[in-house]
Amino acid sequence: MGPQRNLICVEIRTGRLAWSKDGVLTGTASNAHAGMIVMGDRVAVLTDGGRLILMAADERGYRELAGAQVCGHNWCNPAYADGNLYLRDDRELWCVRLLP
């Protein structure tokens, strides 16, 4: 069975499930960890397999804006400053420039 590999969005005041998207973390390591950071109206999701997903912060549903394999296996939470996303895997520190 293993861990679930989906993302969910809940309404903070009520705890009501707004949406759920299965399979977003498919292909990651067995622990299905993802580090996330909110950047205004977008959310950066870094899977433990090194895939970076940029998604809309939208309570109406999951909307992927972009995605790319940016690093190797990791359990880090990315950091964001001045249009740059900083992350690391088990070998290197990466800086990914996010275009507007």
C-alpha positions in Angstrom: 0.0 0.0 0.0 2.6 2.7 1.1 2.1 6.4 1.5 -0.4 8.4 -0.4 1.1 10.5 -3.3 -1.6 13.1 -3.7 -1.9 16.8 -2.9 -5.0 18.2 -1.1 -6.3 21.6 -0.5 -8.5 22.3 2.5 -10.5 25.3 3.6 -8.7 26.6 6.7 -11.8 27.9 8.6 -13.8 24.7 8.3 -11.3 22.0 7.4 -13.5 21.1 4.4 -11.7 19.4 1.5 -11.6 21.8 -1.4 -9.9 19.5 -3.9 -7.6 16.5 -4.1 -5.2 15.6 -6.9 -3.9 12.0 -7.0 -0.6 11.0 -8.5 1.2 14.4 -8.3 4.1 12.8 -6.4 4.2 9.6 -8.5 7.8 8.5 -9.3 9.3 9.9 -6.2 11.1 7.9 -3.5 9.2 5.5 -1.3 8.5 8.1 1.5 6.5 10.5 -0.8 7.9 13.6 0.8 7.6 17.0 -0.8 8.8 20.4 0.3 6.5 23.3 -0.5 6.7 27.1 -0.5 4.0 29.6 -1.2 5.1 32.5 -3.5 2.1 34.8 -3.8 -0.4 33.2 -6.1 1.9 30.2 -6.9 3.2 27.3 -4.9 6.5 25.6 -5.6 6.5 21.8 -4.9 9.8 20.0 -4.7 9.3 16.2 -4.7 11.8 13.9 -2.9 12.7 12.7 -6.4 13.9 16.2 -7.4 11.0 17.2 -9.6 10.0 20.9 -9.2 6.4 21.7 -9.9 5.1 25.2 -10.0 1.3 25.2 -9.4 -1.4 27.9 -9.0 -2.5 28.6 -5.5 -6.1 28.1 -6.4 -8.9 26.8 -4.2 -10.9 25.7 -7.2 -8.6 23.0 -8.3 -5.1 21.8 -9.1 -3.5 23.7 -11.9 0.2 22.9 -12.8 1.9 25.9 -14.4 5.3 24.3 -15.1 7.4 21.3 -14.0 11.0 20.1 -14.5 13.5 17.6 -13.0 15.9 20.0 -11.2 17.9 17.9 -8.8 18.4 14.4 -7.3 16.9 12.7 -4.3 16.3 15.1 -1.4 14.2 15.9 1.6 14.7 19.6 1.6 12.2 22.5 1.8 13.1 25.1 -0.9 13.8 28.7 0.0 12.7 31.6 -2.2 14.2 35.1 -2.5 14.3 37.7 -5.3 12.9 35.4 -8.0 15.4 32.6 -7.1 14.4 29.2 -5.6 17.2 27.6 -3.6 17.3 23.9 -3.0 19.6 21.0 -2.4 19.9 17.3 -3.1 22.4 14.9 -1.5 25.3 16.2 -3.6 24.8 19.9 -4.6 23.1 23.2 -3.7 21.0 24.6 -6.6 19.6 28.0 -7.5 16.7 27.9 -10.0 15.7 31.3 -11.5 11.9 31.5 -11.7 10.7 33.8 -14.5 7.6 35.9 -14.0 
